[in-house]
């Protein structure tokens, strides 16, 4: 494990899958409610209250 390789093609495939899941989940009511609940419960300045943005992830 000292020298790991991540072929670009495999990495891009996984990135595309993760992005698709993120887009689908971000439209679901359950996901939207969880985001709002966490922000209200923990506050927007707490890590649990913050939301990952698509532009920052991918």
MIVOTOR-888561 format. One record per residue (C-alpha): x, y, z; residue number from 1. Coordinates in steps of 0.5 Angstrom, whole numbers, plus 500, padded with zeros to 3 digits. Layout:
! MIVOTOR-888561
{xx=X | yy=Y | zz=Z | pos=NUM}
...
! end
This chain:
! MIVOTOR-888561
{xx=500 | yy=500 | zz=500 | pos=1}
{xx=506 | yy=505 | zz=500 | pos=2}
{xx=505 | yy=506 | zz=492 | pos=3}
{xx=498 | yy=506 | zz=490 | pos=4}
{xx=496 | yy=508 | zz=483 | pos=5}
{xx=489 | yy=511 | zz=481 | pos=6}
{xx=488 | yy=510 | zz=474 | pos=7}
{xx=485 | yy=516 | zz=471 | pos=8}
{xx=480 | yy=512 | zz=467 | pos=9}
{xx=477 | yy=509 | zz=473 | pos=10}
{xx=478 | yy=515 | zz=478 | pos=11}
{xx=473 | yy=519 | zz=472 | pos=12}
{xx=468 | yy=513 | zz=472 | pos=13}
{xx=468 | yy=513 | zz=480 | pos=14}
{xx=467 | yy=521 | zz=480 | pos=15}
{xx=461 | yy=521 | zz=475 | pos=16}
{xx=458 | yy=515 | zz=479 | pos=17}
{xx=458 | yy=520 | zz=485 | pos=18}
{xx=456 | yy=526 | zz=482 | pos=19}
{xx=450 | yy=522 | zz=479 | pos=20}
{xx=448 | yy=520 | zz=486 | pos=21}
{xx=449 | yy=527 | zz=489 | pos=22}
{xx=445 | yy=530 | zz=484 | pos=23}
{xx=439 | yy=525 | zz=485 | pos=24}
{xx=439 | yy=525 | zz=492 | pos=25}
{xx=439 | yy=533 | zz=492 | pos=26}
{xx=432 | yy=533 | zz=489 | pos=27}
{xx=429 | yy=528 | zz=494 | pos=28}
{xx=425 | yy=530 | zz=500 | pos=29}
{xx=428 | yy=526 | zz=505 | pos=30}
{xx=435 | yy=529 | zz=503 | pos=31}
{xx=433 | yy=536 | zz=503 | pos=32}
{xx=429 | yy=535 | zz=510 | pos=33}
{xx=435 | yy=532 | zz=513 | pos=34}
{xx=440 | yy=538 | zz=510 | pos=35}
{xx=435 | yy=543 | zz=513 | pos=36}
{xx=434 | yy=540 | zz=520 | pos=37}
{xx=442 | yy=539 | zz=521 | pos=38}
{xx=442 | yy=547 | zz=519 | pos=39}
{xx=437 | yy=548 | zz=524 | pos=40}
{xx=439 | yy=544 | zz=530 | pos=41}
{xx=447 | yy=545 | zz=529 | pos=42}
{xx=447 | yy=552 | zz=526 | pos=43}
{xx=450 | yy=553 | zz=519 | pos=44}
{xx=457 | yy=555 | zz=522 | pos=45}
{xx=458 | yy=548 | zz=525 | pos=46}
{xx=460 | yy=542 | zz=520 | pos=47}
{xx=454 | yy=538 | zz=521 | pos=48}
{xx=450 | yy=544 | zz=519 | pos=49}
{xx=454 | yy=545 | zz=513 | pos=50}
{xx=452 | yy=543 | zz=506 | pos=51}
{xx=457 | yy=540 | zz=501 | pos=52}
{xx=456 | yy=544 | zz=494 | pos=53}
{xx=457 | yy=540 | zz=488 | pos=54}
{xx=461 | yy=546 | zz=485 | pos=55}
{xx=466 | yy=544 | zz=491 | pos=56}
{xx=466 | yy=537 | zz=491 | pos=57}
{xx=467 | yy=536 | zz=483 | pos=58}
! end
